Structures are given as C-alpha cells and as structure tokens.
Amino acid sequence: MYGERFSKALRVLSNRGVKLFRFSPSGILIWMVEGKERDYLVIPLIYCDCDDFYLNVVIRGESDICYHLIAQAIAEALGFFTLIELPDELYERFIEAWLA
C-alpha cells in the first residue's frame, strides 16, 4: 500500500533509527526518526516535521503518511526502538537544540 515509503521505513528500522526520549518524572515522550538529512520529530499517527509530510500529506494530499511515521508505528508495535531516558531538567535544552 505504501510502496517505497514502506521500504524506506524498513531501512530506518534496520539502522535502529527510531528513538524515544522519555523525560522523568513528568513522563513526557518525544519520538524522533532518522531521515536523510536529519532526525525528525514525530507525533505518532498524526504529524512529522519532514518535507514529505508537509508537501505530500498536508499540501498535495497525495498520501496520508510519510515513511518516518510508518517507521515509528512499526518500531513502537514491535518494541524495536532506542529508549533514551532524560531528567526533566534537560527538556528545555533538548527542545532548544532540536529547534536550532
């Protein structure tokens, strides 16, 4: 159904390119998925900050999902992601670094 997007998602998985950042004690979760140019922020089944999502999902409506969202969904379902635990004190720095 997703053709090349699915193949790219599997490549991301094989490279262990899905990361879940869990902040404690708040329990804030941030998913990041490896892309061609950088890691992308993913809100599961809703949003990705990659160009493909913006152009082909939001603007053109040619697809309902990008390969980063597919990779995240598979990784979460299989438990095949890298979990990174961070204290809440690092949350602001994490977001600032990601936005830079």
N, C-alpha and C positions, 0 to 999 in steps of 0.2 A: 504493500500500500504506500509506503513512504520511499521506496526505491533507494536512491543514492543517500538520502538523509539517514535511512536506517543503517546503511553500510558505514557511513561516517560515524554514527553513534557507536557502532560496534568497535570501530577503531579507537575511539576515545576510551571506551571501556577496557580494551586490551592494553592501553597505555596507562591504565589506572588514573584517568584524567578527571574523575568526578570526586569532588571534595565537599565534605560537610563540616562547617565550622559551628561548634556548639559553645556558646558562652555560658559561664556559670557564675553565680547561681540563677541568673534570670531564665536560662533555658532558650535564649534566642538562637535560632537556627539560620544559617546562611549557606546556601548551596552555590558552589562555583564549579563551572565545567570548562575544561581546557578547549581552546579553539585554535584556529590557525595563527592568529595574531596575538591573542592574549586569553586570559581566563575571563569567562562571562558569568555575571550574576544571573541566577535562575530562580524564579518563583515557581515551584512545581505546578505543571499543567496550566500555567497562567501567563508567564512572562519570561523573556530572555532579553538581555541588552545587546544582542548581536545584530549586525546589519541585516542578515537574512530574515530574522523575525520582524524587524521593523519594515523592511521593504516588501517581503513576500507574504507575510501574515497580516500585518496591520494595514499597509497601504494598498497592495495589489489584491489581497485576499486569495492568493494562489495556493496557499497551504494553510493548515491550522496549527502547524507546529514546526519548529526548527530541530536540527539534529542534536543540539545541546539539551533541549527539553526531553527528547527521546532518550538520550544517554542518561540523564538524571533519573527519569522514571524507571528505566531498566535497572540502574545501579541501586536505587532505593528498594525496588522489589526484590532484588537478589541479595541485598546487603553487601554489594560489591563497590564500595567507595572508601575513601580515606577519611577517617574521622579525626578532626583536629579540635582539641579542647582548649579553650582560652578563658581566662578570667574576664569578667565584665569590665574591669578597668581598662582592658585593651580594645573594647568595642569601638569607641570613638576614633582611636588611631587607625584601627582596621578600616573603618568606613572612609576616613580621610585619605588613607593610602590608596584605597580602591578608586576613589573619585579623582585622584590626581592623574 
